[in-house]
Amino acid sequence: MPRQEKSPKKKSKKSEEEDPAMDPAAINELVKNAIDQANAEADAVRAEQKLEERLKEAEDRLTKKLDDEVLEIIQRAFEESRGAKPTTK
């Protein structure tokens, strides 16, 4: 039995009308959500940068304090080794 050839289906106006454009209110809501998410991510990045800056400042202060204390201990040890009177704090 010979096979019948089918003609390609054409889109009718009715099928095109069944795919309506997205509602402007829905588009606005999607855009608003995208902007809110981008802002939240930017805020998180800024907060992380601020935290890193504060940690770096704290590390710098602690390093300076440690350096000062080590220098004081070395100076005191040097003075004691030379026979000078030790100082106390």
Contact map, one row per residue, 1 for C-alpha under 8 A:
11100000000000000000000000000000000000000000000000000000000000000000000000000000000000000
11110000000000000000000000000000000000000000000000000000000000000000000000000000000000000
11111000000000000000000000000000000000000000000000000000000000000000000000000000000000000
01111100000000000000000000000000000000000000000000000000000000000000000000000000000000000
00111110000000000000000000000000000000000000000000000000000000000000000000000000000000000
00011111000000000000000000000000000000000000000000000000000000000000000000000000000000000
00001111100000000000000000000000000000000000000000000000000000000000000000000000000000000
00000111110000000000000000000000000000000000000000000000000000000000000000000000000000000
00000011111000000000000000000000000000000000000000000000000000000000000000000000000000000
00000001111100000000000000000000000000000000000000000000000000000000000000000000000000000
00000000111111110000000000000000000000000000000000000000000000000000000000000000000000000
00000000011111110000000000000000000000000000000000000000000000000000000000000000000000000
00000000001111111000000000000000000000000000000000000000000000000000000000000000000000000
00000000001111111100000000000000000000000000000000000000000000000000000000000000000000000
00000000001111111110000000000000000000000000000000000000000000000000000000000000000000000
00000000001111111111000000000000000000000000000000000000000000000000000000000000000000000
00000000000011111111000000000000000000000000000000000000000000000000000000000000000000000
00000000000001111111000000000000000000000000000000000000000000000000000000000000000000000
00000000000000111111100000000000000000000000000000000000000000000000000000000000000000000
00000000000000011111110000000000000000000000000000000000000000000000000000000000000000000
00000000000000000011111000000000000000000000000000000000000000000000000000000000000000000
00000000000000000001111101100000000000000000000000000000000000000000000000000000000000000
00000000000000000000111111100000000000000000000000000000000000000000000000000000000000000
00000000000000000000011111110000000000000000000000000000000000000000000000000000000000000
00000000000000000000001111111000000000000000000000000000000000000000000000000000000000000
00000000000000000000011111111100000000000000000000000000000000000000000000000000000000000
00000000000000000000011111111110000000000000000000000000000000000000000000000000000000000
00000000000000000000000111111111000000000000000000000000000000000000000000000000000000000
00000000000000000000000011111111100000000000000000000000000000000000000000000000000000000
00000000000000000000000001111111110000000000000000000000000000000000000000000000000000000
00000000000000000000000000111111111000000000000000000000000000000000000000000000000000000
00000000000000000000000000011111111100000000000000000000000000000000000000000000000000000
00000000000000000000000000001111111110000000000000000000000000000000000000000000000000000
00000000000000000000000000000111111111000000000000000000000000000000000000000000000000000
00000000000000000000000000000011111111100000000000000000000000000000000000000000000000000
00000000000000000000000000000001111111110000000000000000000000000000000000000000000000000
00000000000000000000000000000000111111111000000000000000000000000000000000000000000000000
00000000000000000000000000000000011111111100000000000000000000000000000000000000000000000
00000000000000000000000000000000001111111110000000000000000000000000000000000000000000000
00000000000000000000000000000000000111111111000000000000000000000000000000000000000000000
00000000000000000000000000000000000011111111100000000000000000000000000000000000000000000
00000000000000000000000000000000000001111111110000000000000000000000000000000000000000000
00000000000000000000000000000000000000111111111000000000000000000000000000000000000000000
00000000000000000000000000000000000000011111111100000000000000000000000000000000000000000
00000000000000000000000000000000000000001111111110000000000000000000000000000000000000000
00000000000000000000000000000000000000000111111111000000000000000000000000000000000000000
00000000000000000000000000000000000000000011111111100000000000000000000000000000000000000
00000000000000000000000000000000000000000001111111110000000000000000000000000000000000000
00000000000000000000000000000000000000000000111111111000000000000000000000000000000000000
00000000000000000000000000000000000000000000011111111100000000000000000000000000000000000
00000000000000000000000000000000000000000000001111111110000000000000000000000000000000000
00000000000000000000000000000000000000000000000111111111000000000000000000000000000000000
00000000000000000000000000000000000000000000000011111111100000000000000000000000000000000
00000000000000000000000000000000000000000000000001111111110000000000000000000000000000000
00000000000000000000000000000000000000000000000000111111111000000000000000000000000000000
00000000000000000000000000000000000000000000000000011111111100000000000000000000000000000
00000000000000000000000000000000000000000000000000001111111110000000000000000000000000000
00000000000000000000000000000000000000000000000000000111111111000000000000000000000000000
00000000000000000000000000000000000000000000000000000011111111100000000000000000000000000
00000000000000000000000000000000000000000000000000000001111111110000000000000000000000000
00000000000000000000000000000000000000000000000000000000111111111000000000000000000000000
00000000000000000000000000000000000000000000000000000000011111111100000000000000000000000
00000000000000000000000000000000000000000000000000000000001111111110000000000000000000000
00000000000000000000000000000000000000000000000000000000000111111111000000000000000000000
00000000000000000000000000000000000000000000000000000000000011111111100000000000000000000
00000000000000000000000000000000000000000000000000000000000001111111110000000000000000000
00000000000000000000000000000000000000000000000000000000000000111111111000000000000000000
00000000000000000000000000000000000000000000000000000000000000011111111100000000000000000
00000000000000000000000000000000000000000000000000000000000000001111111110000000000000000
00000000000000000000000000000000000000000000000000000000000000000111111111000000000000000
00000000000000000000000000000000000000000000000000000000000000000011111111100000000000000
00000000000000000000000000000000000000000000000000000000000000000001111111110000000000000
00000000000000000000000000000000000000000000000000000000000000000000111111111000000000000
00000000000000000000000000000000000000000000000000000000000000000000011111111100000000000
00000000000000000000000000000000000000000000000000000000000000000000001111111110000000000
00000000000000000000000000000000000000000000000000000000000000000000000111111111000001100
00000000000000000000000000000000000000000000000000000000000000000000000011111111100000000
00000000000000000000000000000000000000000000000000000000000000000000000001111111110000000
00000000000000000000000000000000000000000000000000000000000000000000000000111111111111000
00000000000000000000000000000000000000000000000000000000000000000000000000011111111111000
00000000000000000000000000000000000000000000000000000000000000000000000000001111111100000
00000000000000000000000000000000000000000000000000000000000000000000000000000111111100000
00000000000000000000000000000000000000000000000000000000000000000000000000000011111110000
00000000000000000000000000000000000000000000000000000000000000000000000000000011111111000
00000000000000000000000000000000000000000000000000000000000000000000000000000011001111100
00000000000000000000000000000000000000000000000000000000000000000000000000010011000111110
00000000000000000000000000000000000000000000000000000000000000000000000000010000000011111
00000000000000000000000000000000000000000000000000000000000000000000000000000000000001111
00000000000000000000000000000000000000000000000000000000000000000000000000000000000000111
